[in-house]
Amino acid sequence: MEVKKDILWRVYLCFIGIVVLSVMVLGKAVVIQKLQGEHWRSMGDSMHQKIVEINADRGTIFSEDGQMLSTSLPQFDIYMDFKADGLRDKGGKVYNTYIDSFAIAMAGYFKDKTAKEYRADFDKAYAKGNRYYSLKKKFLLKIIRH
């Protein structure tokens, strides 16, 4: 009978040890999920690699006699961030100093609005703090080769 009690005592001790260890593991899991969860999610997001499929440029296709038959022209969406720290520092000193020349440059390059219209649009977007102000959609970058 003494041997049976000794064996049962050891089995109960092992069982209690496994239960305590299980409770500790589950407790740690709860702590990680509830208390530290946001920290670990942000760490995971910063280390995540995003795979983006990019369509290949086909280049230019020429005929046998050297005539261009087809070409690929890259298109871009151009945005401006009016909440950028560089524009907002020192009460907008950089913005106020260079916005006129930027509006003139945009009017001269795109030739769709006057410099005054660009300036008015920029001032509205700056006042709103627009992060994604669209300068141009589907802009074709024309590369001139000689």
DALIN-V484386 format. One record per pair of residues at least 24 apart in sequence whose ideal C-beta (glycine too) atoms are under 10 Angstrom apart, sorted by the first residue. I is the first residue (numbers start at 0). GAP is how many residues later the second one is. D is the distance in Angstrom with one decimal. If there is no record, write none. Layout:
i=I gap=GAP d=D
i=I gap=GAP d=D
This chain:
i=59 gap=85 d=9.3
i=70 gap=72 d=9.7
i=72 gap=67 d=5.1
i=72 gap=68 d=7.3
i=72 gap=69 d=7.1
i=72 gap=70 d=8.5
i=73 gap=65 d=9.1
i=73 gap=66 d=7.5
i=73 gap=67 d=5.2
i=73 gap=68 d=9.5
i=73 gap=69 d=8.5
i=74 gap=61 d=9.9
i=74 gap=62 d=8.8
i=74 gap=63 d=4.8
i=74 gap=64 d=6.5
i=74 gap=65 d=5.8
i=74 gap=66 d=7.8
i=75 gap=59 d=9.9
i=75 gap=60 d=7.6
i=75 gap=61 d=8.9
i=75 gap=62 d=7.7
i=75 gap=63 d=4.9
i=75 gap=64 d=8.2
i=75 gap=65 d=6.2
i=76 gap=55 d=9.7
i=76 gap=57 d=7.0
i=76 gap=58 d=8.7
i=76 gap=59 d=7.1
i=76 gap=60 d=5.3
i=76 gap=61 d=6.8
i=76 gap=62 d=7.2
i=77 gap=28 d=9.8
i=77 gap=32 d=9.6
i=77 gap=55 d=9.7
i=77 gap=56 d=7.4
i=77 gap=57 d=4.3
i=77 gap=58 d=4.5
i=77 gap=59 d=8.1
i=77 gap=60 d=9.8
i=77 gap=61 d=5.7
i=77 gap=63 d=10.0
i=78 gap=51 d=9.3
i=78 gap=52 d=8.4
i=78 gap=53 d=5.1
i=78 gap=54 d=6.3
i=78 gap=55 d=5.7
i=78 gap=56 d=6.6
i=78 gap=57 d=8.9
i=78 gap=58 d=9.4
i=79 gap=26 d=9.8
i=79 gap=42 d=8.1
i=79 gap=45 d=7.4
i=79 gap=46 d=9.6
i=79 gap=50 d=8.0
i=79 gap=51 d=9.1
i=79 gap=52 d=8.2
i=79 gap=53 d=4.7
i=79 gap=54 d=8.2
i=79 gap=55 d=5.7
i=80 gap=44 d=9.7
i=80 gap=48 d=9.6
i=80 gap=49 d=8.0
i=80 gap=50 d=5.2
i=80 gap=51 d=7.2
i=80 gap=52 d=7.5
i=81 gap=40 d=7.6
i=81 gap=41 d=9.7
i=81 gap=42 d=9.5
i=81 gap=43 d=4.9
i=81 gap=44 d=4.7
i=81 gap=45 d=8.6
i=81 gap=46 d=7.5
i=81 gap=47 d=6.1
i=81 gap=48 d=4.9
i=81 gap=49 d=7.1
i=81 gap=50 d=9.2
i=81 gap=51 d=5.8
i=82 gap=42 d=9.7
i=82 gap=43 d=8.9
i=82 gap=45 d=9.3
i=82 gap=46 d=4.8
i=82 gap=47 d=7.3
i=82 gap=48 d=5.1
i=82 gap=49 d=9.6
i=82 gap=50 d=9.8
i=83 gap=47 d=8.5
i=86 gap=39 d=7.3
i=86 gap=42 d=10.0
i=87 gap=38 d=9.0
i=87 gap=41 d=8.5
i=91 gap=34 d=7.3
i=94 gap=27 d=8.4
i=94 gap=28 d=9.3
i=94 gap=31 d=6.2
i=95 gap=27 d=10.0
i=95 gap=30 d=9.4
i=98 gap=24 d=7.7
i=98 gap=27 d=7.8
i=105 gap=29 d=7.0
i=105 gap=30 d=9.1
i=108 gap=27 d=9.6
i=109 gap=25 d=8.0
i=109 gap=26 d=6.6
i=109 gap=29 d=8.3
i=111 gap=24 d=8.7
